[in-house]
Amino acid sequence: MRSDSTVISCREEDKAALREAVTSALDAILDSFHDDSAFSGINPYELRKSISKLAFLPEHGEGWDAVLHSLRTDILPHMLRTWSPSYMPHLHSPALIESIAAELIIAAFNSSMDSWDQGPAATELEVRTIRELCKLLGYGEGSDGVFTSGGSQSNISAAIALRDRFISEHLGWDVKKRGLPDDFRKLRIYVSEISHFSFDKGSHMMGLGYDAVVKLPADHQERIDLEKAEEIIRRDYEAGLCPFLIAATIGTTDFGSIDSVQGLRKIADRYGMLLHADAAYGSGAVLSSYSGRLGDLSLADSITVDFHKMFLLPISASALLVKDGSVLDAFQLHADYLNREEDEEDGYINLVGKSLQTTRRFDALKVYVSFRMRGRDGYRKIMDTAIGNADYFYSRIASDPDFIAPIKPELSSVVFALKGGDDRNKAARRKLLAEGIVIGQTVFSGRTMLKFTLLNPVLTHEHIDMLIERIRNA
Ligand SMILES: Cc1ncc(COP(=O)(O)O)c(C=O)c1O
């Protein structure tokens, strides 16, 4: 590739340079796919040593061919291959093929979502996408949302915006302008004991601290125990604390268990609280034949939806949806250099006013491309395969004397263990990692457990059978 080309442009030589860079990178990616293992098995010390030896910022640029050669030999062979049927440790999915092409479009145009003049089509398509997503999840008129960098940012944004709304309505206090009210130490957020840690991080960032996050006990199905939850909230309320938010997890990180939105809505209403649904994981099931398992998410005041989990879109892609769009005013600020009010009065939408971020990626494009290309039936097949594979795997090991599997899956994750104790399970996972099979590990009731997070739609029952034998013998 000619190195006198810098950025892409309408000049033929720059188009040729882009074409060459992209096609040669694509060849390098495809050439690195030798077999369907997930990982080369290299140990961390060897990999660190080889990466530490790479040239980094040479005095004179080495050119594309040298960089490509290094990518081929030093980096790509040790990339984790998310598309492998032997990769299942995390809520970390392979990417749909068309969405990888969409990523190229996103990078080529490099739109930014903060102001209309940085992404006219991007802004209008995100607005349309948010409107359609609100409909899909059952929200009506007045709802709104914004794309974010991931489930953590969606959850934290929800907690901030709902806190401001609660304090404004209940205490007549403007947090945005005046900061936290004097009694802020009484504010409490209620989440499942197995909720995602983004609520703790968010509470820290909100100036409330970890102590403001009350962990509600989970029942034998790993869902919030509604009776105990109400007891805890009532006790806090009567003690003069200020419970303002409950977060239901719609698909917990390990088990995929689903808290009852209906039950938590009732509790929230009894104590004048707001309700968030963290459906970062489970929202994908809205397009499955099992959507009834999610409950009525539209009962929540806000919903986190991650597209880089069950929806199989490249990182990052998440949205925060809110039932009452005006709660996103928490993030509205005007700057003369960016989002002038006079432009907005004339119809130019500046999405920076709904977001924690300023510069922001055009991730909505990936949702548009894959939703339109696959349709409801295409996505239904993908989601049903993931959930069906979890059912199959669970049914296989639940009746196998070498394994224990404490909870029947509701989504696509199964937590299980080999009988024989923590060390046997830890050793099995490490051994498989070195063989290119990457499975998860977690703790349940104080015991080390293994975990399959099944997102990959190409995974077959035969492959699952093979994995069971590999784990048994590891
Ligand atoms: C239930 C749940 N919520 C939120 C998150 C955070 O999402 P992200 O990693 O996109 O920030 C995760 C991540 O796994 C999750 O499992």
The ligand as an ORCA input file, in Angstrom:
! r2SCAN-3c Opt
* xyz 0 1
  C     -26.391     -8.650     33.462
  C     -25.312     -7.761     32.922
  N     -25.477     -6.433     32.973
  C     -24.538     -5.596     32.519
  C     -23.373     -6.060     31.985
  C     -22.311     -5.089     31.516
  O     -22.285     -5.047     30.156
  P     -20.997     -4.480     29.379
  O     -19.952     -5.516     29.562
  O     -21.490     -4.343     27.995
  O     -20.624     -3.190     30.022
  C     -23.148     -7.437     31.893
  C     -21.915     -7.964     31.331
  O     -21.716     -9.136     31.198
  C     -24.150     -8.310     32.384
  O     -23.976     -9.632     32.373
*
